[in-house]
Amino acid sequence: MPTAQNTENKMKNKPALLKIIGFLNILLGLFGLIVSAAIAAIAARITDRTAGITIAVTGLSVALPMIAGGIGLLLKKNSGRLLSLAASCIALAAGIIYMVIVATGLFYIFAQLAHPLRIKFIMHIVVTLCICIYPILNIVVLHKKNIRDSLR
């Protein structure tokens, strides 16, 4: 039978998983910030400024909430969990949209591509699927009852 003291101890013992996710969110958010800034600069030079701005806005919309959410998780704030969930949902949506665009393009031009380019297109889809794994895991873990309860 749970006592009031056991319940208090559970609330004081924050899951170690929060620290791991917090650090990962900060690291991946910083990495995403650097990568999206570099890709945006390259896209702005190669194509036009609109492509660069679009990439930068998408990267910032994922990276900034992920960094802030990671800091919030390390500080054991529920707002950190909410920001991390928001960043994960945005990243997942962007990944799915990108995958649909690449798959649609591949569907229409697959027969016309040389074999190395076919593999390149397929690798884009595989890499995007791999990148979508972390946001999915983040959403699943941050919805666990013990994680939610430890942040209230």
C-alpha positions in Angstrom: 0.0 0.0 0.0 1.6 3.3 -1.1 2.1 5.8 1.7 2.4 9.6 1.5 6.2 9.3 2.1 6.6 6.8 -0.8 4.7 9.2 -3.1 6.9 12.1 -2.1 10.1 10.0 -2.7 8.8 9.1 -6.2 8.3 12.8 -7.0 11.8 13.7 -5.7 13.5 10.9 -7.7 13.3 12.3 -11.2 13.9 9.7 -13.9 17.4 9.6 -15.2 15.9 9.4 -18.7 15.0 13.1 -18.3 18.6 14.1 -18.1 19.5 12.0 -21.1 16.7 13.4 -23.2 17.5 16.9 -22.0 21.2 16.6 -23.0 20.3 15.0 -26.3 17.8 17.7 -27.1 20.3 20.4 -26.5 23.0 18.6 -28.5 20.8 17.8 -31.4 19.2 21.2 -31.3 22.6 22.9 -31.5 23.6 20.5 -34.3 20.4 21.3 -36.2 20.9 25.0 -35.7 24.4 24.8 -37.2 23.4 22.5 -40.1 20.3 24.4 -41.0 22.3 27.7 -41.0 24.9 26.1 -43.3 22.4 24.6 -45.7 20.4 27.9 -45.7 23.5 29.8 -46.7 24.3 27.4 -49.4 20.8 27.3 -50.7 20.6 31.1 -50.8 23.8 31.2 -52.9 22.9 28.4 -55.3 19.2 29.1 -55.9 17.5 32.2 -54.4 17.1 33.8 -51.1 13.6 32.3 -50.7 15.0 28.8 -50.5 17.5 29.9 -47.9 15.0 31.7 -45.8 12.6 28.7 -45.9 15.3 26.3 -44.8 16.4 28.7 -42.1 12.9 29.1 -40.7 12.3 25.4 -40.7 15.6 24.7 -39.0 15.0 27.4 -36.4 11.4 26.2 -35.7 12.8 22.8 -34.7 16.2 23.8 -33.2 15.2 26.6 -30.8 12.3 24.7 -29.1 14.5 21.6 -28.9 17.3 23.6 -27.2 14.9 25.4 -24.9 13.0 22.1 -24.2 16.3 20.4 -23.3 17.2 23.1 -20.9 13.7 22.9 -19.4 14.0 19.1 -19.0 17.3 19.5 -17.2 15.7 22.0 -14.9 12.8 19.5 -14.5 10.1 21.9 -15.8 7.0 20.7 -17.5 7.4 23.5 -20.0 10.6 21.8 -21.1 8.6 18.6 -21.8 6.0 20.6 -23.8 8.7 22.4 -25.9 10.5 19.1 -26.5 7.2 17.6 -27.7 6.5 20.6 -29.9 10.0 20.4 -31.5 9.5 16.7 -32.0 6.2 17.1 -33.7 7.6 19.9 -36.0 10.6 17.7 -36.9 8.4 14.7 -37.5 6.1 16.7 -39.7 9.0 18.3 -41.7 10.5 14.8 -42.1 7.3 13.3 -43.4 6.7 16.2 -45.8 10.3 15.9 -47.1 9.9 12.1 -47.5 6.6 12.5 -49.4 8.3 15.1 -51.7 11.3 12.8 -52.4 9.1 9.7 -52.8 6.7 11.6 -55.2 9.7 12.8 -57.3 11.2 9.3 -57.3 7.9 7.8 -58.4 7.6 10.0 -61.4 11.3 9.9 -62.6 12.5 6.6 -61.3 12.5 4.9 -64.7 14.5 7.8 -66.2 17.2 7.8 -63.6 20.5 6.0 -63.9 21.1 3.4 -61.3 23.4 5.5 -59.0 20.8 8.3 -58.9 18.1 5.8 -58.0 20.2 4.6 -55.0 20.8 8.3 -54.0 17.0 9.0 -54.0 16.3 5.9 -52.0 19.1 6.8 -49.5 17.4 10.2 -49.0 14.3 8.4 -47.9 16.2 6.0 -45.6 18.1 8.8 -44.0 14.9 10.8 -43.4 13.3 7.7 -41.8 16.3 7.4 -39.5 16.2 11.1 -38.6 12.5 10.7 -37.8 13.2 7.9 -35.2 14.5 10.4 -32.5 11.4 12.6 -32.6 9.1 9.5 -32.4 11.1 8.1 -29.4 11.0 11.6 -27.8 7.2 11.8 -28.1 6.7 8.3 -26.7 9.1 8.7 -23.8 7.8 12.2 -22.8 4.2 10.9 -22.8 5.1 8.2 -20.2 3.2 8.6 -17.0 6.2 8.6 -14.7 7.9 11.3 -16.8 4.8 13.5 -16.8 4.3 13.0 -13.0 7.9 13.8 -12.2 7.6 17.2 -13.9 4.5 18.5 -12.2 
